[in-house]
Amino acid sequence: MNKTISCGNMTDEPKITETQSGKKKAEFSLALNRMKEDADFPRFIAWEKKAEVIEKYCHKGTKLLIEGHIQTGSYEGKNGKVYTTDVIVDNLEFVGKKQEAAEVRDNNDFMQIPEGVGEEVPFA
């Protein structure tokens, strides 16, 4: 089984791109606390509708609960083969209150988060 559940805060603004075929892609990292004082910062990738949600509602500091699966890959870099490990987002939930999410971004073009989104953790 390849499944991971992560909860953390976005470390920066998401990077939104589109493939040549027009598929929307969002890349971002979450700060995930370990049992001690350390943290990990894995990279997450969301596609299509989930990428649109990330683009509209998520910004640096947004707390998310993500269910996903791990995907490895590689590409040729300047110094040889580079290996990657990413978490592909299957489901995401906002964690925290709607007001907290809205305060993360203060631009005038912010779209309102729909009622009920982010007010409860789906499993506690």
MODELLER restraints for C-alpha pairs under 7 A, 6 or more apart:
rsr = mdl.restraints
at = mdl.atoms
rsr.add(forms.Gaussian(group=physical.xy_distance, feature=features.Distance(at['CA:2:A'], at['CA:69:A']), mean=5.48, stdev=0.5))
rsr.add(forms.Gaussian(group=physical.xy_distance, feature=features.Distance(at['CA:2:A'], at['CA:70:A']), mean=6.51, stdev=0.5))
rsr.add(forms.Gaussian(group=physical.xy_distance, feature=features.Distance(at['CA:3:A'], at['CA:68:A']), mean=5.77, stdev=0.5))
rsr.add(forms.Gaussian(group=physical.xy_distance, feature=features.Distance(at['CA:3:A'], at['CA:69:A']), mean=4.62, stdev=0.5))
rsr.add(forms.Gaussian(group=physical.xy_distance, feature=features.Distance(at['CA:4:A'], at['CA:67:A']), mean=5.77, stdev=0.5))
rsr.add(forms.Gaussian(group=physical.xy_distance, feature=features.Distance(at['CA:4:A'], at['CA:68:A']), mean=5.31, stdev=0.5))
rsr.add(forms.Gaussian(group=physical.xy_distance, feature=features.Distance(at['CA:4:A'], at['CA:69:A']), mean=5.65, stdev=0.5))
rsr.add(forms.Gaussian(group=physical.xy_distance, feature=features.Distance(at['CA:5:A'], at['CA:66:A']), mean=5.61, stdev=0.5))
rsr.add(forms.Gaussian(group=physical.xy_distance, feature=features.Distance(at['CA:5:A'], at['CA:67:A']), mean=4.50, stdev=0.5))
rsr.add(forms.Gaussian(group=physical.xy_distance, feature=features.Distance(at['CA:5:A'], at['CA:68:A']), mean=6.43, stdev=0.5))
rsr.add(forms.Gaussian(group=physical.xy_distance, feature=features.Distance(at['CA:6:A'], at['CA:65:A']), mean=5.72, stdev=0.5))
rsr.add(forms.Gaussian(group=physical.xy_distance, feature=features.Distance(at['CA:6:A'], at['CA:66:A']), mean=5.20, stdev=0.5))
rsr.add(forms.Gaussian(group=physical.xy_distance, feature=features.Distance(at['CA:6:A'], at['CA:67:A']), mean=6.56, stdev=0.5))
rsr.add(forms.Gaussian(group=physical.xy_distance, feature=features.Distance(at['CA:7:A'], at['CA:32:A']), mean=6.54, stdev=0.5))
rsr.add(forms.Gaussian(group=physical.xy_distance, feature=features.Distance(at['CA:7:A'], at['CA:64:A']), mean=5.63, stdev=0.5))
rsr.add(forms.Gaussian(group=physical.xy_distance, feature=features.Distance(at['CA:7:A'], at['CA:65:A']), mean=4.33, stdev=0.5))
rsr.add(forms.Gaussian(group=physical.xy_distance, feature=features.Distance(at['CA:7:A'], at['CA:66:A']), mean=6.27, stdev=0.5))
rsr.add(forms.Gaussian(group=physical.xy_distance, feature=features.Distance(at['CA:8:A'], at['CA:30:A']), mean=5.35, stdev=0.5))
rsr.add(forms.Gaussian(group=physical.xy_distance, feature=features.Distance(at['CA:8:A'], at['CA:31:A']), mean=5.26, stdev=0.5))
rsr.add(forms.Gaussian(group=physical.xy_distance, feature=features.Distance(at['CA:8:A'], at['CA:32:A']), mean=5.03, stdev=0.5))
rsr.add(forms.Gaussian(group=physical.xy_distance, feature=features.Distance(at['CA:8:A'], at['CA:63:A']), mean=5.43, stdev=0.5))
rsr.add(forms.Gaussian(group=physical.xy_distance, feature=features.Distance(at['CA:8:A'], at['CA:64:A']), mean=5.73, stdev=0.5))
rsr.add(forms.Gaussian(group=physical.xy_distance, feature=features.Distance(at['CA:8:A'], at['CA:65:A']), mean=6.81, stdev=0.5))
rsr.add(forms.Gaussian(group=physical.xy_distance, feature=features.Distance(at['CA:9:A'], at['CA:30:A']), mean=5.15, stdev=0.5))
rsr.add(forms.Gaussian(group=physical.xy_distance, feature=features.Distance(at['CA:9:A'], at['CA:31:A']), mean=5.41, stdev=0.5))
rsr.add(forms.Gaussian(group=physical.xy_distance, feature=features.Distance(at['CA:9:A'], at['CA:61:A']), mean=5.11, stdev=0.5))
rsr.add(forms.Gaussian(group=physical.xy_distance, feature=features.Distance(at['CA:9:A'], at['CA:62:A']), mean=5.32, stdev=0.5))
rsr.add(forms.Gaussian(group=physical.xy_distance, feature=features.Distance(at['CA:9:A'], at['CA:63:A']), mean=4.21, stdev=0.5))
rsr.add(forms.Gaussian(group=physical.xy_distance, feature=features.Distance(at['CA:9:A'], at['CA:64:A']), mean=6.29, stdev=0.5))
rsr.add(forms.Gaussian(group=physical.xy_distance, feature=features.Distance(at['CA:10:A'], at['CA:28:A']), mean=6.98, stdev=0.5))
rsr.add(forms.Gaussian(group=physical.xy_distance, feature=features.Distance(at['CA:10:A'], at['CA:29:A']), mean=5.75, stdev=0.5))
rsr.add(forms.Gaussian(group=physical.xy_distance, feature=features.Distance(at['CA:10:A'], at['CA:30:A']), mean=4.44, stdev=0.5))
rsr.add(forms.Gaussian(group=physical.xy_distance, feature=features.Distance(at['CA:10:A'], at['CA:31:A']), mean=6.39, stdev=0.5))
rsr.add(forms.Gaussian(group=physical.xy_distance, feature=features.Distance(at['CA:10:A'], at['CA:59:A']), mean=6.81, stdev=0.5))
rsr.add(forms.Gaussian(group=physical.xy_distance, feature=features.Distance(at['CA:10:A'], at['CA:60:A']), mean=5.07, stdev=0.5))
rsr.add(forms.Gaussian(group=physical.xy_distance, feature=features.Distance(at['CA:10:A'], at['CA:61:A']), mean=4.92, stdev=0.5))
rsr.add(forms.Gaussian(group=physical.xy_distance, feature=features.Distance(at['CA:10:A'], at['CA:62:A']), mean=5.42, stdev=0.5))
rsr.add(forms.Gaussian(group=physical.xy_distance, feature=features.Distance(at['CA:10:A'], at['CA:63:A']), mean=6.42, stdev=0.5))
rsr.add(forms.Gaussian(group=physical.xy_distance, feature=features.Distance(at['CA:11:A'], at['CA:29:A']), mean=5.74, stdev=0.5))
rsr.add(forms.Gaussian(group=physical.xy_distance, feature=features.Distance(at['CA:11:A'], at['CA:30:A']), mean=5.57, stdev=0.5))
rsr.add(forms.Gaussian(group=physical.xy_distance, feature=features.Distance(at['CA:11:A'], at['CA:31:A']), mean=6.15, stdev=0.5))
rsr.add(forms.Gaussian(group=physical.xy_distance, feature=features.Distance(at['CA:11:A'], at['CA:60:A']), mean=5.55, stdev=0.5))
rsr.add(forms.Gaussian(group=physical.xy_distance, feature=features.Distance(at['CA:11:A'], at['CA:61:A']), mean=6.27, stdev=0.5))
rsr.add(forms.Gaussian(group=physical.xy_distance, feature=features.Distance(at['CA:12:A'], at['CA:59:A']), mean=6.82, stdev=0.5))
rsr.add(forms.Gaussian(group=physical.xy_distance, feature=features.Distance(at['CA:12:A'], at['CA:60:A']), mean=4.33, stdev=0.5))
rsr.add(forms.Gaussian(group=physical.xy_distance, feature=features.Distance(at['CA:13:A'], at['CA:59:A']), mean=4.98, stdev=0.5))
rsr.add(forms.Gaussian(group=physical.xy_distance, feature=features.Distance(at['CA:13:A'], at['CA:60:A']), mean=4.87, stdev=0.5))
rsr.add(forms.Gaussian(group=physical.xy_distance, feature=features.Distance(at['CA:14:A'], at['CA:26:A']), mean=6.20, stdev=0.5))
rsr.add(forms.Gaussian(group=physical.xy_distance, feature=features.Distance(at['CA:14:A'], at['CA:27:A']), mean=5.67, stdev=0.5))
rsr.add(forms.Gaussian(group=physical.xy_distance, feature=features.Distance(at['CA:14:A'], at['CA:28:A']), mean=4.84, stdev=0.5))
rsr.add(forms.Gaussian(group=physical.xy_distance, feature=features.Distance(at['CA:14:A'], at['CA:55:A']), mean=6.98, stdev=0.5))
rsr.add(forms.Gaussian(group=physical.xy_distance, feature=features.Distance(at['CA:14:A'], at['CA:59:A']), mean=6.62, stdev=0.5))
rsr.add(forms.Gaussian(group=physical.xy_distance, feature=features.Distance(at['CA:15:A'], at['CA:26:A']), mean=5.58, stdev=0.5))
rsr.add(forms.Gaussian(group=physical.xy_distance, feature=features.Distance(at['CA:15:A'], at['CA:27:A']), mean=5.11, stdev=0.5))
rsr.add(forms.Gaussian(group=physical.xy_distance, feature=features.Distance(at['CA:15:A'], at['CA:28:A']), mean=6.39, stdev=0.5))
rsr.add(forms.Gaussian(group=physical.xy_distance, feature=features.Distance(at['CA:16:A'], at['CA:25:A']), mean=5.72, stdev=0.5))
rsr.add(forms.Gaussian(group=physical.xy_distance, feature=features.Distance(at['CA:16:A'], at['CA:26:A']), mean=4.59, stdev=0.5))
rsr.add(forms.Gaussian(group=physical.xy_distance, feature=features.Distance(at['CA:16:A'], at['CA:27:A']), mean=6.58, stdev=0.5))
rsr.add(forms.Gaussian(group=physical.xy_distance, feature=features.Distance(at['CA:16:A'], at['CA:55:A']), mean=6.85, stdev=0.5))
rsr.add(forms.Gaussian(group=physical.xy_distance, feature=features.Distance(at['CA:17:A'], at['CA:24:A']), mean=5.96, stdev=0.5))
rsr.add(forms.Gaussian(group=physical.xy_distance, feature=features.Distance(at['CA:17:A'], at['CA:25:A']), mean=5.27, stdev=0.5))
rsr.add(forms.Gaussian(group=physical.xy_distance, feature=features.Distance(at['CA:17:A'], at['CA:26:A']), mean=6.54, stdev=0.5))
rsr.add(forms.Gaussian(group=physical.xy_distance, feature=features.Distance(at['CA:18:A'], at['CA:24:A']), mean=4.47, stdev=0.5))
rsr.add(forms.Gaussian(group=physical.xy_distance, feature=features.Distance(at['CA:18:A'], at['CA:25:A']), mean=5.79, stdev=0.5))
rsr.add(forms.Gaussian(group=physical.xy_distance, feature=features.Distance(at['CA:23:A'], at['CA:48:A']), mean=6.00, stdev=0.5))
rsr.add(forms.Gaussian(group=physical.xy_distance, feature=features.Distance(at['CA:24:A'], at['CA:47:A']), mean=5.81, stdev=0.5))
rsr.add(forms.Gaussian(group=physical.xy_distance, feature=features.Distance(at['CA:24:A'], at['CA:48:A']), mean=4.90, stdev=0.5))
rsr.add(forms.Gaussian(group=physical.xy_distance, feature=features.Distance(at['CA:24:A'], at['CA:51:A']), mean=6.22, stdev=0.5))
rsr.add(forms.Gaussian(group=physical.xy_distance, feature=features.Distance(at['CA:25:A'], at['CA:45:A']), mean=6.93, stdev=0.5))
rsr.add(forms.Gaussian(group=physical.xy_distance, feature=features.Distance(at['CA:25:A'], at['CA:46:A']), mean=5.79, stdev=0.5))
rsr.add(forms.Gaussian(group=physical.xy_distance, feature=features.Distance(at['CA:25:A'], at['CA:47:A']), mean=4.71, stdev=0.5))
rsr.add(forms.Gaussian(group=physical.xy_distance, feature=features.Distance(at['CA:25:A'], at['CA:48:A']), mean=6.36, stdev=0.5))
rsr.add(forms.Gaussian(group=physical.xy_distance, feature=features.Distance(at['CA:25:A'], at['CA:51:A']), mean=5.52, stdev=0.5))
rsr.add(forms.Gaussian(group=physical.xy_distance, feature=features.Distance(at['CA:26:A'], at['CA:45:A']), mean=5.65, stdev=0.5))
rsr.add(forms.Gaussian(group=physical.xy_distance, feature=features.Distance(at['CA:26:A'], at['CA:46:A']), mean=5.07, stdev=0.5))
rsr.add(forms.Gaussian(group=physical.xy_distance, feature=features.Distance(at['CA:26:A'], at['CA:47:A']), mean=6.43, stdev=0.5))
rsr.add(forms.Gaussian(group=physical.xy_distance, feature=features.Distance(at['CA:26:A'], at['CA:51:A']), mean=4.90, stdev=0.5))
rsr.add(forms.Gaussian(group=physical.xy_distance, feature=features.Distance(at['CA:26:A'], at['CA:54:A']), mean=6.88, stdev=0.5))
rsr.add(forms.Gaussian(group=physical.xy_distance, feature=features.Distance(at['CA:27:A'], at['CA:43:A']), mean=6.95, stdev=0.5))
rsr.add(forms.Gaussian(group=physical.xy_distance, feature=features.Distance(at['CA:27:A'], at['CA:44:A']), mean=5.70, stdev=0.5))
rsr.add(forms.Gaussian(group=physical.xy_distance, feature=features.Distance(at['CA:27:A'], at['CA:45:A']), mean=4.68, stdev=0.5))
rsr.add(forms.Gaussian(group=physical.xy_distance, feature=features.Distance(at['CA:27:A'], at['CA:46:A']), mean=6.59, stdev=0.5))
rsr.add(forms.Gaussian(group=physical.xy_distance, feature=features.Distance(at['CA:28:A'], at['CA:43:A']), mean=5.71, stdev=0.5))
rsr.add(forms.Gaussian(group=physical.xy_distance, feature=features.Distance(at['CA:28:A'], at['CA:44:A']), mean=5.37, stdev=0.5))
rsr.add(forms.Gaussian(group=physical.xy_distance, feature=features.Distance(at['CA:28:A'], at['CA:45:A']), mean=6.72, stdev=0.5))
rsr.add(forms.Gaussian(group=physical.xy_distance, feature=features.Distance(at['CA:29:A'], at['CA:41:A']), mean=5.81, stdev=0.5))
rsr.add(forms.Gaussian(group=physical.xy_distance, feature=features.Distance(at['CA:29:A'], at['CA:42:A']), mean=5.56, stdev=0.5))
rsr.add(forms.Gaussian(group=physical.xy_distance, feature=features.Distance(at['CA:29:A'], at['CA:43:A']), mean=4.52, stdev=0.5))
rsr.add(forms.Gaussian(group=physical.xy_distance, feature=features.Distance(at['CA:29:A'], at['CA:44:A']), mean=5.81, stdev=0.5))
rsr.add(forms.Gaussian(group=physical.xy_distance, feature=features.Distance(at['CA:30:A'], at['CA:41:A']), mean=5.47, stdev=0.5))
rsr.add(forms.Gaussian(group=physical.xy_distance, feature=features.Distance(at['CA:30:A'], at['CA:42:A']), mean=6.29, stdev=0.5))
rsr.add(forms.Gaussian(group=physical.xy_distance, feature=features.Distance(at['CA:31:A'], at['CA:39:A']), mean=6.28, stdev=0.5))
rsr.add(forms.Gaussian(group=physical.xy_distance, feature=features.Distance(at['CA:31:A'], at['CA:40:A']), mean=5.87, stdev=0.5))
rsr.add(forms.Gaussian(group=physical.xy_distance, feature=features.Distance(at['CA:31:A'], at['CA:41:A']), mean=4.90, stdev=0.5))
rsr.add(forms.Gaussian(group=physical.xy_distance, feature=features.Distance(at['CA:32:A'], at['CA:39:A']), mean=5.32, stdev=0.5))
rsr.add(forms.Gaussian(group=physical.xy_distance, feature=features.Distance(at['CA:32:A'], at['CA:40:A']), mean=5.13, stdev=0.5))
rsr.add(forms.Gaussian(group=physical.xy_distance, feature=features.Distance(at['CA:32:A'], at['CA:41:A']), mean=6.22, stdev=0.5))
rsr.add(forms.Gaussian(group=physical.xy_distance, feature=features.Distance(at['CA:33:A'], at['CA:39:A']), mean=4.37, stdev=0.5))
rsr.add(forms.Gaussian(group=physical.xy_distance, feature=features.Distance(at['CA:33:A'], at['CA:40:A']), mean=6.53, stdev=0.5))
rsr.add(forms.Gaussian(group=physical.xy_distance, feature=features.Distance(at['CA:42:A'], at['CA:86:A']), mean=6.96, stdev=0.5))
rsr.add(forms.Gaussian(group=physical.xy_distance, feature=features.Distance(at['CA:43:A'], at['CA:86:A']), mean=5.36, stdev=0.5))
rsr.add(forms.Gaussian(group=physical.xy_distance, feature=features.Distance(at['CA:43:A'], at['CA:87:A']), mean=6.34, stdev=0.5))
rsr.add(forms.Gaussian(group=physical.xy_distance, feature=features.Distance(at['CA:44:A'], at['CA:86:A']), mean=5.71, stdev=0.5))
rsr.add(forms.Gaussian(group=physical.xy_distance, feature=features.Distance(at['CA:44:A'], at['CA:87:A']), mean=4.70, stdev=0.5))
rsr.add(forms.Gaussian(group=physical.xy_distance, feature=features.Distance(at['CA:44:A'], at['CA:88:A']), mean=5.84, stdev=0.5))
rsr.add(forms.Gaussian(group=physical.xy_distance, feature=features.Distance(at['CA:44:A'], at['CA:89:A']), mean=6.63, stdev=0.5))
rsr.add(forms.Gaussian(group=physical.xy_distance, feature=features.Distance(at['CA:45:A'], at['CA:86:A']), mean=6.91, stdev=0.5))
rsr.add(forms.Gaussian(group=physical.xy_distance, feature=features.Distance(at['CA:45:A'], at['CA:87:A']), mean=6.22, stdev=0.5))
rsr.add(forms.Gaussian(group=physical.xy_distance, feature=features.Distance(at['CA:45:A'], at['CA:88:A']), mean=4.94, stdev=0.5))
rsr.add(forms.Gaussian(group=physical.xy_distance, feature=features.Distance(at['CA:45:A'], at['CA:89:A']), mean=5.97, stdev=0.5))
rsr.add(forms.Gaussian(group=physical.xy_distance, feature=features.Distance(at['CA:46:A'], at['CA:88:A']), mean=6.09, stdev=0.5))
rsr.add(forms.Gaussian(group=physical.xy_distance, feature=features.Distance(at['CA:46:A'], at['CA:89:A']), mean=5.07, stdev=0.5))
rsr.add(forms.Gaussian(group=physical.xy_distance, feature=features.Distance(at['CA:56:A'], at['CA:111:A']), mean=6.71, stdev=0.5))
rsr.add(forms.Gaussian(group=physical.xy_distance, feature=features.Distance(at['CA:57:A'], at['CA:113:A']), mean=6.84, stdev=0.5))
rsr.add(forms.Gaussian(group=physical.xy_distance, feature=features.Distance(at['CA:59:A'], at['CA:104:A']), mean=6.65, stdev=0.5))
rsr.add(forms.Gaussian(group=physical.xy_distance, feature=features.Distance(at['CA:59:A'], at['CA:105:A']), mean=6.74, stdev=0.5))
rsr.add(forms.Gaussian(group=physical.xy_distance, feature=features.Distance(at['CA:61:A'], at['CA:104:A']), mean=6.63, stdev=0.5))
rsr.add(forms.Gaussian(group=physical.xy_distance, feature=features.Distance(at['CA:62:A'], at['CA:101:A']), mean=6.15, stdev=0.5))
rsr.add(forms.Gaussian(group=physical.xy_distance, feature=features.Distance(at['CA:62:A'], at['CA:104:A']), mean=6.88, stdev=0.5))
rsr.add(forms.Gaussian(group=physical.xy_distance, feature=features.Distance(at['CA:63:A'], at['CA:94:A']), mean=6.33, stdev=0.5))
rsr.add(forms.Gaussian(group=physical.xy_distance, feature=features.Distance(at['CA:63:A'], at['CA:95:A']), mean=5.41, stdev=0.5))
rsr.add(forms.Gaussian(group=physical.xy_distance, feature=features.Distance(at['CA:63:A'], at['CA:96:A']), mean=6.94, stdev=0.5))
rsr.add(forms.Gaussian(group=physical.xy_distance, feature=features.Distance(at['CA:64:A'], at['CA:92:A']), mean=6.74, stdev=0.5))
rsr.add(forms.Gaussian(group=physical.xy_distance, feature=features.Distance(at['CA:64:A'], at['CA:93:A']), mean=5.79, stdev=0.5))
rsr.add(forms.Gaussian(group=physical.xy_distance, feature=features.Distance(at['CA:64:A'], at['CA:94:A']), mean=4.87, stdev=0.5))
rsr.add(forms.Gaussian(group=physical.xy_distance, feature=features.Distance(at['CA:64:A'], at['CA:95:A']), mean=5.40, stdev=0.5))
rsr.add(forms.Gaussian(group=physical.xy_distance, feature=features.Distance(at['CA:65:A'], at['CA:92:A']), mean=5.68, stdev=0.5))
rsr.add(forms.Gaussian(group=physical.xy_distance, feature=features.Distance(at['CA:65:A'], at['CA:93:A']), mean=5.10, stdev=0.5))
rsr.add(forms.Gaussian(group=physical.xy_distance, feature=features.Distance(at['CA:65:A'], at['CA:94:A']), mean=6.29, stdev=0.5))
rsr.add(forms.Gaussian(group=physical.xy_distance, feature=features.Distance(at['CA:65:A'], at['CA:95:A']), mean=6.41, stdev=0.5))
rsr.add(forms.Gaussian(group=physical.xy_distance, feature=features.Distance(at['CA:66:A'], at['CA:89:A']), mean=6.54, stdev=0.5))
rsr.add(forms.Gaussian(group=physical.xy_distance, feature=features.Distance(at['CA:66:A'], at['CA:91:A']), mean=5.86, stdev=0.5))
rsr.add(forms.Gaussian(group=physical.xy_distance, feature=features.Distance(at['CA:66:A'], at['CA:92:A']), mean=4.48, stdev=0.5))
rsr.add(forms.Gaussian(group=physical.xy_distance, feature=features.Distance(at['CA:66:A'], at['CA:93:A']), mean=6.46, stdev=0.5))
rsr.add(forms.Gaussian(group=physical.xy_distance, feature=features.Distance(at['CA:67:A'], at['CA:89:A']), mean=6.20, stdev=0.5))
rsr.add(forms.Gaussian(group=physical.xy_distance, feature=features.Distance(at['CA:67:A'], at['CA:90:A']), mean=5.66, stdev=0.5))
rsr.add(forms.Gaussian(group=physical.xy_distance, feature=features.Distance(at['CA:67:A'], at['CA:91:A']), mean=5.09, stdev=0.5))
rsr.add(forms.Gaussian(group=physical.xy_distance, feature=features.Distance(at['CA:67:A'], at['CA:92:A']), mean=6.24, stdev=0.5))
rsr.add(forms.Gaussian(group=physical.xy_distance, feature=features.Distance(at['CA:68:A'], at['CA:87:A']), mean=5.98, stdev=0.5))
rsr.add(forms.Gaussian(group=physical.xy_distance, feature=features.Distance(at['CA:68:A'], at['CA:88:A']), mean=5.30, stdev=0.5))
rsr.add(forms.Gaussian(group=physical.xy_distance, feature=features.Distance(at['CA:68:A'], at['CA:89:A']), mean=4.47, stdev=0.5))
rsr.add(forms.Gaussian(group=physical.xy_distance, feature=features.Distance(at['CA:68:A'], at['CA:90:A']), mean=4.65, stdev=0.5))
rsr.add(forms.Gaussian(group=physical.xy_distance, feature=features.Distance(at['CA:68:A'], at['CA:91:A']), mean=6.60, stdev=0.5))
rsr.add(forms.Gaussian(group=physical.xy_distance, feature=features.Distance(at['CA:69:A'], at['CA:87:A']), mean=5.45, stdev=0.5))
rsr.add(forms.Gaussian(group=physical.xy_distance, feature=features.Distance(at['CA:69:A'], at['CA:88:A']), mean=5.37, stdev=0.5))
rsr.add(forms.Gaussian(group=physical.xy_distance, feature=features.Distance(at['CA:69:A'], at['CA:89:A']), mean=6.92, stdev=0.5))
rsr.add(forms.Gaussian(group=physical.xy_distance, feature=features.Distance(at['CA:70:A'], at['CA:85:A']), mean=6.85, stdev=0.5))
rsr.add(forms.Gaussian(group=physical.xy_distance, feature=features.Distance(at['CA:70:A'], at['CA:86:A']), mean=5.74, stdev=0.5))
rsr.add(forms.Gaussian(group=physical.xy_distance, feature=features.Distance(at['CA:70:A'], at['CA:87:A']), mean=4.56, stdev=0.5))
rsr.add(forms.Gaussian(group=physical.xy_distance, feature=features.Distance(at['CA:70:A'], at['CA:88:A']), mean=6.22, stdev=0.5))
rsr.add(forms.Gaussian(group=physical.xy_distance, feature=features.Distance(at['CA:71:A'], at['CA:85:A']), mean=5.79, stdev=0.5))
rsr.add(forms.Gaussian(group=physical.xy_distance, feature=features.Distance(at['CA:71:A'], at['CA:86:A']), mean=5.34, stdev=0.5))
rsr.add(forms.Gaussian(group=physical.xy_distance, feature=features.Distance(at['CA:71:A'], at['CA:87:A']), mean=6.14, stdev=0.5))
rsr.add(forms.Gaussian(group=physical.xy_distance, feature=features.Distance(at['CA:71:A'], at['CA:88:A']), mean=6.77, stdev=0.5))
rsr.add(forms.Gaussian(group=physical.xy_distance, feature=features.Distance(at['CA:72:A'], at['CA:84:A']), mean=5.45, stdev=0.5))
rsr.add(forms.Gaussian(group=physical.xy_distance, feature=features.Distance(at['CA:72:A'], at['CA:85:A']), mean=4.43, stdev=0.5))
rsr.add(forms.Gaussian(group=physical.xy_distance, feature=features.Distance(at['CA:72:A'], at['CA:86:A']), mean=6.33, stdev=0.5))
rsr.add(forms.Gaussian(group=physical.xy_distance, feature=features.Distance(at['CA:73:A'], at['CA:83:A']), mean=5.78, stdev=0.5))
rsr.add(forms.Gaussian(group=physical.xy_distance, feature=features.Distance(at['CA:73:A'], at['CA:84:A']), mean=5.10, stdev=0.5))
rsr.add(forms.Gaussian(group=physical.xy_distance, feature=features.Distance(at['CA:73:A'], at['CA:85:A']), mean=6.58, stdev=0.5))
rsr.add(forms.Gaussian(group=physical.xy_distance, feature=features.Distance(at['CA:74:A'], at['CA:81:A']), mean=6.57, stdev=0.5))
rsr.add(forms.Gaussian(group=physical.xy_distance, feature=features.Distance(at['CA:74:A'], at['CA:82:A']), mean=5.36, stdev=0.5))
rsr.add(forms.Gaussian(group=physical.xy_distance, feature=features.Distance(at['CA:74:A'], at['CA:83:A']), mean=4.27, stdev=0.5))
rsr.add(forms.Gaussian(group=physical.xy_distance, feature=features.Distance(at['CA:74:A'], at['CA:84:A']), mean=5.66, stdev=0.5))
rsr.add(forms.Gaussian(group=physical.xy_distance, feature=features.Distance(at['CA:75:A'], at['CA:81:A']), mean=5.68, stdev=0.5))
rsr.add(forms.Gaussian(group=physical.xy_distance, feature=features.Distance(at['CA:75:A'], at['CA:82:A']), mean=5.40, stdev=0.5))
rsr.add(forms.Gaussian(group=physical.xy_distance, feature=features.Distance(at['CA:75:A'], at['CA:83:A']), mean=6.76, stdev=0.5))
rsr.add(forms.Gaussian(group=physical.xy_distance, feature=features.Distance(at['CA:76:A'], at['CA:82:A']), mean=6.02, stdev=0.5))
rsr.add(forms.Gaussian(group=physical.xy_distance, feature=features.Distance(at['CA:93:A'], at['CA:118:A']), mean=6.37, stdev=0.5))
rsr.add(forms.Gaussian(group=physical.xy_distance, feature=features.Distance(at['CA:94:A'], at['CA:117:A']), mean=6.54, stdev=0.5))
rsr.add(forms.Gaussian(group=physical.xy_distance, feature=features.Distance(at['CA:94:A'], at['CA:118:A']), mean=3.99, stdev=0.5))
rsr.add(forms.Gaussian(group=physical.xy_distance, feature=features.Distance(at['CA:95:A'], at['CA:118:A']), mean=5.11, stdev=0.5))
rsr.add(forms.Gaussian(group=physical.xy_distance, feature=features.Distance(at['CA:95:A'], at['CA:119:A']), mean=6.78, stdev=0.5))
rsr.add(forms.Gaussian(group=physical.xy_distance, feature=features.Distance(at['CA:95:A'], at['CA:120:A']), mean=6.69, stdev=0.5))
rsr.add(forms.Gaussian(group=physical.xy_distance, feature=features.Distance(at['CA:95:A'], at['CA:121:A']), mean=6.10, stdev=0.5))
rsr.add(forms.Gaussian(group=physical.xy_distance, feature=features.Distance(at['CA:96:A'], at['CA:118:A']), mean=5.83, stdev=0.5))
rsr.add(forms.Gaussian(group=physical.xy_distance, feature=features.Distance(at['CA:96:A'], at['CA:119:A']), mean=5.96, stdev=0.5))
rsr.add(forms.Gaussian(group=physical.xy_distance, feature=features.Distance(at['CA:97:A'], at['CA:118:A']), mean=5.94, stdev=0.5))
rsr.add(forms.Gaussian(group=physical.xy_distance, feature=features.Distance(at['CA:97:A'], at['CA:119:A']), mean=5.08, stdev=0.5))
rsr.add(forms.Gaussian(group=physical.xy_distance, feature=features.Distance(at['CA:98:A'], at['CA:113:A']), mean=6.90, stdev=0.5))
rsr.add(forms.Gaussian(group=physical.xy_distance, feature=features.Distance(at['CA:98:A'], at['CA:118:A']), mean=5.98, stdev=0.5))
rsr.add(forms.Gaussian(group=physical.xy_distance, feature=features.Distance(at['CA:98:A'], at['CA:119:A']), mean=6.34, stdev=0.5))
